[in-house]
């Protein structure tokens, strides 16, 4: 994988991305080409297509997980995924959206309550 900084139109700034390696062998259609993976999914992600990877943010999270990249720097919380029903890390991104780090499914997230500091 190669690390790069690219300009993101959605964030209006440069972001860190990884570009996966292309398969070494010619193969069937199930082989993936090189993929762009944004490492800075966040509050500016609107849920529409990412201008860098042409994917929704939840699909970008699935790429992160599939390629074994760390979630460092991403806003996450531990929760039960409404799709796979497992307790996992959910990556939070814009507009109250989240994506499961195990199945990649999108979800809405809200804060139920806040605890006072002691």
N, C-alpha and C positions, 0 to 999 in steps of 0.2 A: 504494500500500500504506500501511496505517496501523500504527504501532507502539503496542503497549499492554503493560501489566503485568497479569497475571491470576493468581489464586490457583490453584495446582495441588495437587490432593488427593494425588497420588502423591508429590510432593516435599515437601508440607506447608509451602509457602512461595510467594511471588509469583515468577513467571518472566516473562521477556520473550517476547512473541509478535508476529508480524506477521499482519495480516489483509489478504488480497489484495483487489484491487478486483474488483467484479462486472463481468461483460461489459457493454459499453455498448449492445449490440444484443440484441434478442430473437432467439434462434436455435434451432437444433436441439438435441437432447439431448446432443450432444458438448461444448457449452459448459459450463464450470465455474461454479458459484456462488462466492461469497466463501469462502475457505478460511482456517482458523486454522493458522499454522505456528509451532511452538514453536522458539525459538532456544536453548534450554538443555537439549537432549537429553543425558542423562548417566547417572550410576551409579544413580539412583533409578528410572529407567525399567525396568520389569520384563519387557517383552516382551508384556504384555497391552495392552489398548486404552488409549490416552492419554485421560485425562478431559477434556482440552481439545479435542482434534481428533477423538476417536472413531476413532483409527487405531493400528496397531502402530507402534513407533518407526521401523522401516525404511520405512514408508510416509511418515512425517513427514520423513525424510531425502530421500525422492524429491520431496516438495513443496519442500523447501529448494532442491534442485538445479534442479528444473523452473522455479522462479521466480527463479533466478540470485542467490540470497542467499549471502553469504559464510559460510564455515565457522568464522570467528573465534570463539573462545571454546569451541568443541566439541573434545573429545578425538578426535584423528584419528591414523592411522598409514598409511604407504604400504605397500600389499600387493597381491598378485594376488588379484582377486575369484574365488572358486570358481565363480561362475555365468557371468560374461561373459568370464573368463579374461584380463582386461586389468589392468595394474598401475595402481591408482587409490588415491585417498585413501579410507580406510574410516573411518566415524564410529563410535566406540566408545560403547556404552551398556550398561546394567546386565546383570548375570548373564553376563558373557563373550560378549556379543552385539555384532555390528558390522553396518553397512549400507554397501553400495557407493555411492559418490557418482556413479557413472555409470549403473548400471542399477537401483539401489535395492534389490537383493536382500539378504536377511539372511544372516548367516554367524556361525559361532562363532569366537572368537579366543582363542588361548592364547599364552603366552610360552614359546618353545622353550628359551631359555637366557638368562643374563645375563652380560655382560662385566664384568670387574673394572675399576675406575677406575685409571688410571695416575697 
